[in-house]
């Protein structure tokens, strides 16, 4: 006991909750452990010492890298797979113009094939994000830049269900004029709407 009152409480073990002390989730695998004095005050720009919240622009760069990783192979496969359908549609339009028939009648020669390809592309995109978020802790673009998607409560990788919910939140954030994504730039913990929906942080070593 000190002259000014009772002794300070002992350092909290990461991942263990003690009443009256801030909760410290365990650090993600590969990240440094908390120092003993971490329970006293929060002086670090992130959820734990040595770990910071990933900012808006580095996340934009990661998204661009992911777009290239997904988009380039997708475009190549699209033109290879849809080449015949595009040629048939073009020929139908030219013929319709020459004969004076409705161009709209040509839609059936292309749209059904295009719709099937779009659905396949959506499935690939969902699998890319959901699997990599849950298994690797981030997409390839995020991992290249040293970013890690973690559970806000535990600091560990999120599960498949949480990752799918985050993807749905990502779509909602984009549909809403990208406001949910831009939100990252102004949020104190750099969370977009999809992060808040799935209760995740995007972090990096600092």
LINZIKA-V208738 format. One record per backbone hydrogen bond with DSSP energy under -1.0 kcal/mol. NH is the residue of the N-H (numbers start at 0). CO is the residue of the C=O. E is the energy in kcal/mol with one decimal. If there is no record, write none. Layout:
NH,CO,E
NH,CO,E
This chain:
1,4,-1.7
4,1,-1.3
14,23,-4.0
15,12,-2.5
20,17,-2.0
30,27,-2.1
37,34,-1.8
39,36,-1.7
45,43,-1.5
50,47,-2.2
51,203,-3.1
52,44,-1.6
53,201,-3.2
58,54,-1.3
59,55,-2.0
60,56,-2.3
61,57,-1.9
62,58,-2.1
63,59,-2.1
64,60,-2.2
65,61,-2.3
66,62,-2.3
67,63,-2.0
68,64,-2.5
69,65,-2.6
70,66,-3.0
71,67,-2.0
73,69,-1.6
74,70,-2.8
75,71,-2.1
76,72,-2.6
77,73,-2.4
78,74,-2.3
79,75,-1.9
80,76,-3.1
81,77,-3.4
85,81,-2.7
86,82,-2.4
87,83,-2.5
88,84,-2.3
89,85,-2.6
90,86,-2.4
91,87,-2.2
92,88,-2.4
93,89,-2.4
94,90,-2.3
95,91,-2.4
96,92,-2.2
97,93,-2.0
98,94,-2.2
99,95,-1.3
100,95,-1.3
104,101,-1.1
105,102,-2.2
106,103,-1.4
108,105,-1.5
109,106,-1.8
110,106,-3.1
113,109,-2.5
114,110,-3.0
115,111,-1.7
116,112,-1.8
117,113,-2.4
118,114,-2.2
119,115,-2.0
120,116,-2.3
121,117,-2.1
122,118,-2.1
123,119,-2.1
124,120,-2.2
125,121,-2.5
126,122,-2.5
127,123,-2.4
128,124,-2.2
129,125,-2.7
130,126,-2.1
131,127,-1.6
132,128,-2.6
133,129,-1.8
134,130,-2.9
135,131,-1.6
137,131,-1.9
142,138,-2.8
143,139,-2.4
144,140,-1.2
145,142,-1.3
146,141,-3.4
147,202,-2.3
148,136,-3.7
149,200,-2.7
150,155,-3.1
151,198,-2.4
154,150,-2.7
162,158,-2.4
163,159,-2.5
164,160,-2.1
165,161,-2.1
166,162,-2.0
167,163,-2.3
168,164,-2.3
169,165,-2.1
170,166,-2.3
171,167,-2.4
172,168,-2.5
173,169,-1.8
174,170,-2.7
175,171,-2.0
176,174,-2.2
177,173,-1.0
178,175,-2.2
179,172,-1.1
181,177,-2.6
182,178,-1.6
183,180,-1.4
184,181,-1.8
185,182,-1.4
186,182,-1.5
189,186,-1.4
192,179,-1.9
195,191,-2.1
196,192,-2.8
197,193,-2.0
199,194,-2.3
200,149,-2.2
202,147,-2.8
203,51,-2.2
205,49,-1.9
